[in-house]
Amino acid sequence: MARSATSAAFMLAGTTATALFLKSVASAALFIPGNAKLWLTQGSMLGLAAGVIVWLLVARLPRRALTWAALVFLAAGTILVNVAPENPYLVAALKVLQGGYYHGFNGMTRLLSAIWPFAVIAYLLFPARRAAASQPPRP
């Protein structure tokens, strides 16, 4: 099912707006009450702009190319996160969250952050393999 450029743009805008709202609510609730935009740094704004530009470049690719692009971007993002220097804000926040009410929540989010890339890879590869198997062999 093909989507029009307008509906795809609305999906991008809606998803981005929802994510920014939830990030702001979480920042205000967990870190400094009343300062919901604490996370909005120059680096995060640059990342948002880069993500929108990349989305505009790959949005019209065929489904198979989108699957491979998603795998490449996932791998690149995972590598970048692991080679980037430690975030001082995150270290300070984790010291606050290590004890108290959020101890179980903190452990669960760490577990989820370690597992989700592998779940996404499985989600992307299994349908691609099934689709490739269902196509007739080329002569």
N, C-alpha and C positions, 0 to 999 in steps of 0.2 A: 504494500500500500504506500503510494507516494504522498508525501506531504508538500504542501505549497510553501514557498519561502516565507510567506506571512505567518502561517501557523507555526513554522519552525522558529521564527524570530520571537513569537509570543511565548513559545515553550522555553526558549533560552532566557528571555527576560523574566518570566515567571519563576523559573527554577533559580536563577541568580538572585532575584529579589527575596525569595523565600530563604535561601541559604544565608544571605547577608543578614536578614532579620533574625534567624535562629542563632547565628554566630554572635550577634549583638546581645540578644537575650541571655545566652549562655555566659558571655563575658561579664555582663552586669550582675548576673546571679552568682557566679563563682569567684570572681576576682574583686573588682572594686565597684560596689553598688553606686549607681548614678553615672558611671562612666562606661557606657555600653560600646563606645567607639574606640576603646583602648587598643583593640587588636588591629585597627585600621591604620597600618603603617605605610610608609612609602613602598616597601617591598610587597606588601599585600595588594596595594593598588596596582603596582606594576604587574603582579601575577594575574590579577583579574583582567587587566587590559590585554595581556598576552594570551590568556585563555580565550577571550572573546575573539581575538584576531585568528587564532588557530582554528577555533570552531568555524569561523566564517570561511576559512580555506578548505576545511575537510567536510563541511556539511553536505555537499553535493556529490561526494564520492559514492560509488556503488557499495552495497552492503558488505561484500567480501573485503574490499579495500578499507572500509571503516573498521572492520574487525581487526585487521592487521595494524591499522593506525592506532587503534585503542591499545593493542598489545605493546606496540613500540612506545607510546606515550606513557603507559603504565610502568614499563621497565625503566624508561628514562627518569620518570618522577621518583621511583623507588631508589634508583641510584643517586639522584640528586639529594634526596632527603638523608640518605645514609652517609654521604660525603660532606654535607654542609656542616659548618661549625655549630656547636651547641647554642641553642637559643637561650639567652639569659633570662628572658621573661618567662619562658616555660619552666626553667629550673626553679625560679622563685615561686611560681605558681604551684609546682609539684611539692615544694616544701610545705606549703600551706595545706594542700590536699592530702598529704600522706597520712595524717591522723584524722580522727574525728568521724563525722557523719559520712564523708565521701570516700572512706577507705575502700569499701567494696566496689563503689562506682569507679574509682581510679583503677583498680585492678582489672575490672571488666573492660574498661576502655583501652587499657594497654593490651589486653589479650585480643580484643577486636582489631586494634590497629596493627597487630602482628599477623592476623589471619586474613584480613580482607583482600590483600592483593592476590593471594592464592585462590580465593573464592572467585574473584573476578576473572582470573586467567582460566579457571575451569569453566566458568559461564561462557566465556568467549570461544574457547577451543572446542568444546563438545558439540555445540550446534554447527560449527564450521566443519568439523569432521563428518558429522552426519550428513550435511548438505553435499559435501564432496563425495561421499560414498553413494549418494543417491543419484548422482549425475552419471550418465552413460560414459564409458571410456572413449577417449578421442582416438580416431583412426591414425 
